[in-house]
Amino acid sequence: MTPRSANVVVIGGGVNGTSVAMHLARMGAGKVVLVEKGHLAGGASGRSGAMVREHYLHPTLVKMAMEASDIFHNFGDAIGGDARFIQTGRMLFFGERDADAARANVEMNRELGVDIQTLKPSEVARIVPQADLDDIALGVYEPNSGYADPMATTYAYADQARNNGAEILTGCAVTEIKTVGGRVAAVQTEDGLIETDAVIAAVGPWVNKLAAPLGEFLPVTPIRVQMVHLRRPPSLESLDVNVIDYTTGAYFRVDAGHNTLVGGEEWDDLSEVVNPDAFGLNADHDTITRFWDRARLRFPDFHAATQRGGYGSLYDMTPDGNPILDKSPNVEGLYWATGFSGHGFKLSPVVGRMVAEFVLHGNSSDHPIHEFRAARFDEGDLLEAEHPYQGRRHQ
């Protein structure tokens, strides 16, 4: 069988792989082929909470998130298709231990242009009257935040990639990246060889399955995370704002109808290392109970909610909780876009452009992609917050 050929192969059909492929195709990268072992959005992307926000604790991430948020608000014009973005606003609850850090981070975000403000508990109560605020020192409100549909978003990127000439192969696992003389020569798939000069691996927690045979190791750990669905009782049906509670370690994301998706962001909630090919797809009973307890602590009327199950997903965690966007130091033509650590969805429209520019031009045109280099971990130059929130692995 005659091998296929491509100018660039993207491995991974999640939200970032499809975004990279779309941007490459739009930028005239030649023949772009995306290869996905299952179906599009079949991994962590399709199971994402898909929240969109601008509040970050590092200026580079704030600027990237601002651009990404603007794209989600204008997705049809900026990308094409419909990400099904819904603007809900986003309220963050802080106790005394994180109050000073929250004020400092809000000031930094505001200086960069984010529409965000700190609120007294009495002001928080006007926006989230359903909450028990007795132990809340202040709230942080971001009115332009919301959430989108991760599957619709991924398919929109893929459709636009195809419209610009890219080819997308699903149900086609890549088994090996082949090299000759220290540079990329081809990718071996279950359906045959694809000859190429450039490969972008956007495979999340599976990255080291491709890196290890090449003598590389990226500090990316597959972490199982869990979410729980609660059908709100009538007294909470008006709760239509996304809430991040830094005191109980829970987040509450509005879902279809009168449902709420409850997740956890405490250190222990992000510590279950798993095999990404064999992890629990349903929420554990003790996790359902624990998250429901957290919900009742902040919103007492959740005691009358109906629990409708839950599910497990994956984070590809790095030591500083931020992605790796880099090229291989050993194999010319090989690029990594991985380690998103729970930030991948909301940054995807910008990450796709940055990586495509990096592959085609050696750098990103605006946001400093070098800050996401893999070597930062060995260099001790982690991408960290000046004012982190305590006890949080996911900032």
GUVEXLUM-800850 format. One record per residue (C-alpha): residue number from 1; x negated, y negated, z negated; residue in three letters. Coordinates in Angstrom, 2 decimals. Last residue first. Layout:
! residues N
 resi      xx      yy      zz resn
  NUM       X       Y       Z  ALA
...
***
This chain:
! residues 395
 resi      xx      yy      zz resn
  395    5.22  -27.66  -39.88  GLN
  394    5.62  -23.87  -39.86  HIS
  393    3.43  -22.45  -42.62  ARG
  392    5.17  -24.52  -45.27  ARG
  391    4.44  -24.38  -48.98  GLY
  390    3.90  -28.12  -49.29  GLN
  389    4.63  -30.52  -46.45  TYR
  388    1.54  -31.76  -44.66  PRO
  387    0.37  -35.40  -44.67  HIS
  386   -2.69  -35.63  -42.40  GLU
  385   -1.27  -32.78  -40.38  ALA
  384   -3.51  -30.18  -38.79  GLU
  383   -4.86  -29.32  -35.36  LEU
  382   -7.87  -27.38  -36.58  LEU
  381  -11.40  -28.60  -36.07  ASP
  380  -13.26  -25.90  -38.01  GLY
  379  -15.37  -25.15  -34.94  GLU
  378  -14.40  -21.47  -34.92  ASP
  377  -10.72  -22.42  -34.99  PHE
  376  -11.14  -25.26  -32.52  ARG
  375  -12.62  -22.82  -29.99  ALA
  374   -9.15  -21.88  -28.74  ALA
  373   -8.60  -25.31  -27.21  ARG
  372   -5.36  -27.12  -28.14  PHE
  371   -7.04  -30.50  -28.81  GLU
  370   -8.55  -30.20  -25.32  HIS
  369   -5.05  -30.71  -23.89  ILE
  368   -5.17  -34.41  -24.76  PRO
  367   -1.73  -35.67  -23.65  HIS
  366   -2.01  -37.86  -20.53  ASP
  365   -3.11  -36.45  -17.19  SER
  364   -4.01  -32.99  -18.47  SER
  363   -7.41  -31.68  -17.47  ASN
  362   -9.26  -29.45  -15.04  GLY
  361   -7.28  -30.56  -11.97  HIS
  360   -5.24  -27.57  -10.80  LEU
  359   -5.30  -25.34  -13.88  VAL
  358   -5.20  -28.22  -16.35  PHE
  357   -2.43  -29.94  -14.40  GLU
  356   -0.32  -26.77  -14.50  ALA
  355   -1.04  -26.39  -18.21  VAL
  354    0.05  -29.95  -18.99  MET
  353    3.18  -29.70  -16.85  ARG
  352    4.36  -26.47  -18.45  GLY
  351    3.49  -27.76  -21.91  VAL
  350    5.68  -30.81  -21.34  VAL
  349    8.88  -28.98  -20.38  PRO
  348    8.14  -26.28  -22.99  SER
  347    7.68  -28.44  -26.09  LEU
  346   11.05  -27.63  -27.70  LYS
  345   10.84  -23.98  -26.79  PHE
  344    7.28  -23.23  -27.83  GLY
  343    7.20  -24.70  -31.32  HIS
  342    7.71  -21.45  -33.28  GLY
  341    4.02  -20.60  -33.56  SER
  340    3.20  -21.46  -29.94  PHE
  339    0.21  -19.11  -29.94  GLY
  338    0.02  -18.80  -26.15  THR
  337   -0.92  -20.50  -22.91  ALA
  336   -4.21  -18.88  -21.90  TRP
  335   -6.08  -19.41  -18.63  TYR
  334   -8.26  -17.17  -16.48  LEU
  333   -9.91  -18.56  -13.33  GLY
  332  -13.47  -18.00  -14.49  GLU
  331  -13.73  -15.27  -17.09  VAL
  330  -15.96  -15.78  -20.13  ASN
  329  -14.94  -19.07  -21.78  PRO
  328  -11.31  -18.36  -20.90  SER
  327   -9.24  -21.45  -20.21  LYS
  326   -7.12  -23.23  -22.78  ASP
  325   -3.72  -24.05  -24.17  LEU
  324   -3.63  -22.43  -27.63  ILE
  323   -0.54  -23.41  -29.56  PRO
  322   -0.09  -24.80  -33.08  ASN
  321    0.54  -23.16  -36.45  GLY
  320   -2.96  -23.91  -37.76  ASP
  319   -4.03  -20.26  -38.07  PRO
  318   -2.09  -19.24  -34.93  THR
  317    1.31  -17.57  -34.96  MET
  316    3.02  -15.89  -32.01  ASP
  315    6.50  -16.00  -33.54  TYR
  314    8.87  -13.15  -32.92  LEU
  313   12.60  -12.48  -33.25  SER
  312   14.92  -10.64  -35.57  GLY
  311   18.69  -10.81  -35.65  TYR
  310   21.69  -11.64  -37.75  GLY
  309   25.04  -10.35  -38.80  GLY
  308   28.36  -12.12  -38.88  ARG
  307   28.58  -13.19  -42.52  GLN
  306   31.92  -14.80  -43.24  THR
  305   31.63  -17.99  -45.25  ALA
  304   33.42  -18.51  -48.58  ALA
  303   30.21  -18.81  -50.63  HIS
  302   29.12  -21.30  -47.94  PHE
  301   31.21  -23.78  -49.91  ASP
  300   28.24  -24.42  -52.20  PRO
  299   26.21  -26.10  -49.43  PHE
  298   22.64  -26.50  -50.71  ARG
  297   22.45  -23.57  -53.09  LEU
  296   25.04  -21.64  -51.09  ARG
  295   22.83  -21.68  -47.99  ALA
  294   19.85  -20.44  -49.99  ARG
  293   21.92  -17.51  -51.26  ASP
  292   22.97  -16.74  -47.69  TRP
  291   19.32  -16.71  -46.70  PHE
  290   18.45  -14.22  -49.44  ARG
  289   21.46  -11.96  -48.79  THR
  288   20.84  -11.80  -45.05  ILE
  287   17.15  -11.22  -45.74  THR
  286   17.96   -8.37  -48.14  ASP
  285   20.17   -6.72  -45.51  HIS
  284   17.49   -6.94  -42.83  ASP
  283   18.27   -8.91  -39.68  ALA
  282   18.52   -6.88  -36.49  ASN
  281   15.81   -6.53  -33.82  LEU
  280   13.39   -4.83  -36.17  GLY
  279   10.00   -4.57  -34.51  PHE
  278    8.46   -2.18  -31.99  ALA
  277    6.75   -3.71  -28.95  ASP
  276    5.64   -6.82  -30.83  PRO
  275    3.96   -4.61  -33.45  ASN
  274    4.58   -6.49  -36.64  VAL
  273    3.10   -8.92  -39.18  VAL
  272    5.73  -10.08  -41.66  GLU
  271    4.41  -13.34  -43.13  SER
  270    6.68  -16.09  -41.81  LEU
  269    9.51  -15.91  -44.35  ASP
  268    6.94  -15.60  -47.14  ASP
  267    5.51  -19.03  -46.25  TRP
  266    8.95  -20.63  -46.44  GLU
  265   10.64  -21.47  -43.15  GLU
  264   13.86  -19.49  -43.30  GLY
  263   16.76  -19.30  -40.87  GLY
  262   20.50  -19.93  -40.90  VAL
  261   22.52  -20.12  -37.68  LEU
  260   25.84  -21.80  -38.36  THR
  259   29.16  -20.94  -36.76  ASN
  258   32.23  -23.11  -36.27  HIS
  257   32.35  -22.89  -32.49  GLY
  256   28.97  -22.11  -30.99  ALA
  255   26.04  -22.72  -33.34  ASP
  254   24.93  -25.62  -35.54  VAL
  253   21.48  -24.96  -36.94  ARG
  252   20.89  -24.69  -40.67  PHE
  251   17.32  -24.44  -41.91  TYR
  250   16.22  -22.88  -45.16  ALA
  249   13.17  -23.34  -47.36  GLY
  248   15.22  -24.24  -50.45  THR
  247   13.55  -27.63  -51.02  THR
  246   12.47  -28.46  -47.47  TYR
  245   16.05  -28.14  -46.22  ASP
  244   16.25  -28.62  -42.45  ILE
  243   19.79  -29.53  -41.41  VAL
  242   21.36  -29.62  -37.95  ASN
  241   24.45  -31.82  -38.02  VAL
  240   27.98  -30.59  -37.24  ASP
  239   29.24  -29.68  -40.69  LEU
  238   32.94  -30.49  -40.04  SER
  237   33.89  -26.81  -40.23  GLU
  236   32.52  -26.69  -43.76  LEU
  235   35.81  -26.78  -45.72  SER
  234   37.38  -24.50  -43.11  PRO
  233   34.89  -21.69  -43.88  PRO
  232   31.71  -21.49  -41.77  ARG
  231   30.99  -18.36  -39.78  ARG
  230   27.48  -17.42  -40.86  LEU
  229   24.86  -15.99  -38.51  HIS
  228   21.46  -15.02  -39.98  VAL
  227   18.01  -15.52  -38.47  MET
  226   14.86  -13.47  -38.91  GLN
  225   11.18  -13.94  -38.11  VAL
  224    8.69  -11.24  -37.17  ARG
  223    5.11  -12.43  -36.86  ILE
  222    2.75  -11.37  -34.06  PRO
  221   -0.65  -12.90  -34.93  THR
  220   -2.66  -15.02  -32.50  VAL
  219   -6.33  -15.71  -33.20  PRO
  218   -7.41  -15.00  -29.61  LEU
  217   -9.76  -12.10  -28.95  PHE
  216  -11.90  -11.68  -25.86  GLU
  215  -13.92   -8.77  -24.53  GLY
  214  -11.98   -8.52  -21.29  LEU
  213  -10.17   -5.38  -22.48  PRO
  212   -9.15   -7.40  -25.59  ALA
  211   -7.55  -10.32  -23.75  ALA
  210   -4.64   -8.52  -22.08  LEU
  209   -3.35   -6.69  -25.14  LYS
  208   -4.54   -9.74  -27.06  ASN
  207   -1.81  -11.90  -25.56  VAL
  206    1.18   -9.76  -26.54  TRP
  205    2.31  -12.23  -29.23  PRO
  204    3.01  -14.93  -26.62  GLY
  203    2.67  -13.76  -23.03  VAL
  202    1.87  -16.98  -21.20  ALA
  201   -1.22  -15.60  -19.46  ALA
  200   -2.18  -17.95  -16.64  ILE
  199   -4.11  -16.21  -13.85  VAL
  198   -6.20  -17.74  -11.05  ALA
  197   -8.07  -16.42   -8.03  ASP
  196   -5.47  -13.87   -6.99  THR
  195   -4.94  -10.38   -5.63  GLU
  194   -1.72   -8.78   -6.83  ILE
  193   -2.07   -5.01   -7.25  LEU
  192    0.78   -2.55   -7.48  GLY
  191    4.23   -2.04   -8.93  ASP
  190    3.18   -1.30  -12.51  GLU
  189    0.96   -4.34  -12.27  THR
  188   -2.78   -4.82  -11.82  GLN
  187   -3.78   -8.45  -11.74  VAL
  186   -6.43   -9.61   -9.31  ALA
  185   -9.91  -11.07   -8.83  ALA
  184  -10.47  -13.29  -11.85  VAL
  183  -14.09  -14.29  -12.40  ARG
  182  -17.15  -12.89  -14.08  GLY
  181  -18.58  -11.11  -11.05  GLY
  180  -15.34   -9.31  -10.26  VAL
  179  -12.40   -9.34  -12.64  THR
  178   -9.16   -7.40  -12.97  LYS
  177   -6.43   -8.45  -15.40  ILE
  176   -4.73   -5.26  -16.50  GLU
  175   -1.36   -3.62  -17.15  THR
  174    0.96   -6.35  -15.92  VAL
  173    4.54   -5.18  -16.37  ALA
  172    7.08   -5.44  -13.54  CYS
  171   10.73   -5.44  -14.55  GLY
  170   10.86   -8.97  -13.20  THR
  169    8.97  -10.47  -10.25  LEU
  168    9.38  -14.18   -9.59  ILE
  167    8.10  -15.74   -6.37  GLU
  166    7.40  -19.46   -6.23  ALA
  165    8.45  -21.52   -3.21  GLY
  164    9.73  -24.76   -4.69  ASN
  163   13.30  -23.54   -5.04  ASN
  162   11.88  -20.44   -6.72  ARG
  161   10.22  -22.57   -9.43  ALA
  160   13.42  -24.57   -9.78  GLN
  159   15.40  -21.40  -10.38  ASP
  158   12.82  -20.18  -12.89  ALA
  157   12.90  -23.45  -14.86  TYR
  156   16.70  -23.28  -14.94  ALA
  155   16.56  -19.62  -15.96  TYR
  154   14.40  -20.48  -18.97  THR
  153   16.71  -23.35  -20.00  THR
  152   19.86  -21.26  -19.66  ALA
  151   18.26  -18.56  -21.82  MET
  150   17.12  -21.03  -24.46  PRO
  149   20.48  -22.83  -24.74  ASP
  148   19.81  -26.27  -26.19  ALA
  147   19.63  -27.89  -29.60  TYR
  146   19.95  -31.30  -31.14  GLY
  145   17.87  -34.31  -32.06  SER
  144   18.71  -37.90  -31.14  ASN
  143   19.88  -38.93  -34.62  PRO
  142   16.67  -38.11  -36.52  GLU
  141   17.40  -38.54  -40.21  TYR
  140   14.97  -38.04  -43.07  VAL
  139   16.55  -37.55  -46.46  GLY
  138   15.35  -38.56  -49.87  LEU
  137   14.83  -37.36  -53.42  ALA
  136   17.22  -34.40  -53.21  ILE
  135   17.85  -32.47  -56.42  ASP
  134   21.51  -33.45  -56.90  ASP
  133   22.27  -33.47  -53.16  LEU
  132   24.98  -30.81  -52.94  ASP
  131   25.86  -30.92  -49.25  ALA
  130   29.28  -31.26  -47.59  GLN
  129   29.01  -35.05  -47.27  PRO
  128   26.24  -34.74  -44.65  VAL
  127   26.22  -38.14  -42.91  ILE
  126   27.64  -40.28  -45.73  ARG
  125   25.86  -38.15  -48.31  ALA
  124   22.48  -38.93  -46.76  VAL
  123   23.08  -42.62  -47.47  GLU
  122   23.73  -41.91  -51.16  SER
  121   20.67  -39.64  -51.21  PRO
  120   18.53  -42.54  -49.92  LYS
  119   17.59  -42.37  -46.28  LEU
  118   14.32  -42.27  -44.36  THR
  117   14.47  -43.14  -40.69  GLN
  116   13.85  -41.74  -37.22  ILE
  115   14.12  -43.07  -33.67  ASP
  114   10.60  -42.10  -32.58  VAL
  113    8.49  -44.87  -31.04  GLY
  112    4.91  -44.05  -32.03  LEU
  111    5.04  -46.41  -35.01  GLU
  110    8.29  -44.70  -36.03  ARG
  109    6.61  -41.28  -36.10  ASN
  108    3.74  -42.58  -38.24  MET
  107    6.16  -44.24  -40.68  GLU
  106    8.27  -41.08  -40.81  VAL
  105    5.17  -39.04  -41.58  ASN
  104    4.15  -41.32  -44.44  ALA
  103    7.64  -41.31  -45.93  ARG
  102    7.84  -37.52  -45.68  ALA
  101    4.43  -37.11  -47.31  ALA
  100    5.54  -39.32  -50.22  ASP
   99    8.76  -37.36  -50.69  ALA
   98    7.19  -33.91  -50.50  ASP
   97    7.04  -33.01  -54.21  ARG
   96   10.05  -35.22  -55.06  GLU
   95   12.51  -33.13  -53.08  GLY
   94   13.10  -33.46  -49.35  PHE
   93   16.12  -32.83  -47.13  PHE
   92   15.76  -33.19  -43.36  LEU
   91   18.75  -34.24  -41.26  MET
   90   18.93  -33.61  -37.52  ARG
   89   21.31  -35.18  -35.04  GLY
   88   23.79  -33.07  -33.12  THR
   87   22.95  -33.68  -29.48  GLN
   86   23.89  -30.64  -27.40  ILE
   85   21.61  -29.48  -24.59  PHE
   84   23.12  -27.00  -22.19  ARG
   83   19.78  -26.56  -20.38  ALA
   82   21.59  -27.36  -17.11  ASP
   81   20.10  -27.22  -13.65  GLY
   80   17.42  -29.51  -12.31  GLY
   79   14.22  -30.57  -14.07  ILE
   78   14.23  -34.32  -14.73  ALA
   77   17.66  -35.18  -13.29  ASP
   76   19.57  -32.24  -14.71  GLY
   75   17.57  -32.24  -17.91  PHE
   74   18.18  -35.83  -18.96  ASN
   73   18.47  -35.36  -22.74  HIS
   72   16.19  -32.34  -22.50  PHE
   71   13.63  -34.43  -20.60  ILE
   70   13.72  -37.22  -23.19  ASP
   69   13.17  -34.63  -25.91  SER
   68   10.14  -33.24  -24.08  ALA
   67    8.55  -36.68  -23.77  GLU
   66    9.10  -37.40  -27.45  MET
   65    7.87  -33.92  -28.38  ALA
   64    4.58  -34.47  -26.53  MET
   63    4.08  -37.80  -28.25  LYS
   62    4.89  -36.36  -31.68  VAL
   61    2.60  -33.38  -31.04  LEU
   60   -0.33  -35.66  -30.27  THR
   59    0.44  -37.84  -33.30  PRO
   58    0.44  -34.94  -35.80  HIS
   57    3.22  -34.33  -38.35  LEU
   56    6.10  -33.86  -35.96  TYR
   55    9.58  -35.39  -35.72  HIS
   54   10.62  -35.42  -32.06  GLU
   53   13.33  -32.76  -32.11  ARG
   52   14.96  -30.08  -29.95  VAL
   51   16.13  -26.87  -31.61  MET
   50   16.05  -23.72  -29.51  ALA
   49   16.76  -21.27  -32.36  GLY
   48   14.86  -18.86  -30.15  SER
   47   16.03  -15.34  -29.37  ARG
   46   15.88  -15.75  -25.58  GLY
   45   12.41  -17.28  -25.81  SER
   44   11.04  -14.61  -28.17  ALA
   43   11.28  -11.86  -25.59  GLY
   42   13.81  -11.26  -22.81  GLY
   41   13.85  -14.86  -21.61  ALA
   40   13.50  -13.56  -18.03  LEU
   39   13.84   -9.80  -17.80  HIS
   38   11.28   -7.13  -18.62  GLY
   37    7.59   -6.94  -17.73  LYS
   36    7.53  -10.44  -16.23  GLU
   35    5.33  -11.51  -13.29  VAL
   34    5.35  -15.06  -11.92  LEU
   33    3.88  -15.53   -8.45  VAL
   32    2.73  -18.92   -7.16  VAL
   31    1.61  -19.24   -3.52  LYS
   30    0.07  -22.67   -3.08  GLY
   29   -0.49  -24.95   -6.07  ALA
   28    1.63  -27.70   -4.50  GLY
   27    2.47  -29.64   -7.64  MET
   26    6.08  -28.48   -7.63  ARG
   25    4.99  -24.84   -7.53  ALA
   24    2.59  -25.34  -10.42  LEU
   23    5.29  -27.15  -12.39  HIS
   22    7.80  -24.37  -11.88  MET
   21    5.31  -21.63  -12.75  ALA
   20    4.28  -23.42  -15.96  VAL
   19    7.93  -23.90  -16.96  SER
   18    8.65  -20.24  -16.22  THR
   17    5.76  -19.12  -18.41  GLY
   16    6.76  -21.57  -21.14  ASN
   15   10.39  -20.48  -21.45  VAL
   14    9.63  -16.80  -21.17  GLY
   13    8.81  -14.89  -18.03  GLY
   12    5.23  -13.94  -18.82  GLY
   11    2.18  -13.62  -16.59  ILE
   10    1.67  -16.50  -14.18  VAL
    9   -0.26  -15.59  -11.03  VAL
    8   -1.89  -18.32   -8.96  VAL
    7   -3.07  -18.43   -5.34  ASN
    6   -1.20  -15.23   -4.63  ALA
    5   -1.81  -11.94   -2.86  SER
    4    0.13   -8.71   -2.62  ARG
    3   -1.89   -5.56   -2.17  PRO
    2   -1.36   -3.42    0.96  THR
    1    0.00    0.00    0.00  MET
***
